[in-house]
Every structure is written in C-alpha cells, then in structure tokens.
Amino acid sequence: MHICPKCGSKSSAEIMYGYPDFKNKKLEKDIQEGKVALGGCVVFDEEEQATRRCNDCGNKFDYVVIRSGGV
C-alpha cells in the first residue's frame, strides 16, 4: 500500500510514462478507476521520476532515478 506523504491518503495511482495505447480498454478502465495516471511521453535519463500520484490531492511521490543503460 502506498500512502501519500502530503495528505496521508491511501488512494494513489501508478504513473505510466511513454505513449499510451488508447485502444487498450483495460488501460482506459484503469485510468478511469484511478489505478493508473499518465505521466507524459518523455522520460529523461538520469532524472528522478515519480511512480505514484495521489488521487485525493494530486501529489506525486515515490521517486526513482531512470537509467537507460545506454552508452
């Protein structure tokens, strides 16, 4: 369970990065139910990206550093 550090809510969505498949009915349902939030198409290498968004206050949290592993 993920708890928002700003408001204490237990309701949060996983943030999905990249270009979403808008024809995917499961993804559409998960977005509508607050299970998934769209984070944008561009992900910057070596920068922190949030993995969760609070469904109550909109706060983004649980940051990780994205590394492509490229040369």
N, C-alpha and C positions, 0 to 999 in steps of 0.2 A: 504494500500500500504506500502511495506517495502522498505526503502531507505538505500543503503549501506553506512555506516558511513565512509568508507575509500575512495570510489571514487564517491559517490553520485548517482550511477546507480539506476534506478527504476526496473531493471530486476534481480530478485532473485528467487531461488528455495527453496521449503520447504525441509529440510533434514529429511530423513526417516531412522530410526535406526532399527536394527533387521535383520533377514534373509529375503530377498525379495522373493516373489513368481515370479520367472522368466517366468512362463507360463501365467501370467496375462498381457494380451495385452494392457489394459488401463495403467498399470504401465509402461510398455515398452514405450508407446507413450508419457506419461507424462515426463519420463526421457529424451527422445529424444527432446522434446519441451522445456526443461529447466524448467519445473514446479516442478520436484522432483529431488533431489540429494541423492545418497546413502551415509549414514553416518557411516556405519560399523555395524557389528553384535553384538558387545559387548558394553553395556551401563553400566557405573559404577555408583552404588548407591551413592548419596550424592555428586556428582561432577557436575560441570556445563557442559551442552551440548548445542551446537549451534542449533538453529532451522531454520536458513536461510543460504544460500550460494549465494554470488553474482555471477551472470552469466557472468559478464564482467571482474572482477579482481580476483575472487575466494575467496575473503574474507568471513570468517564465522562470523555471528553475531546473535543478539537476543538470548542471552544465558539464559537458565533456569537451575535450580537445579533439578535433577532427584531423586525422593524419592520413594522407592518401597513400603513403608508402612509395611514392614515385621518386624518380631521380631528379 
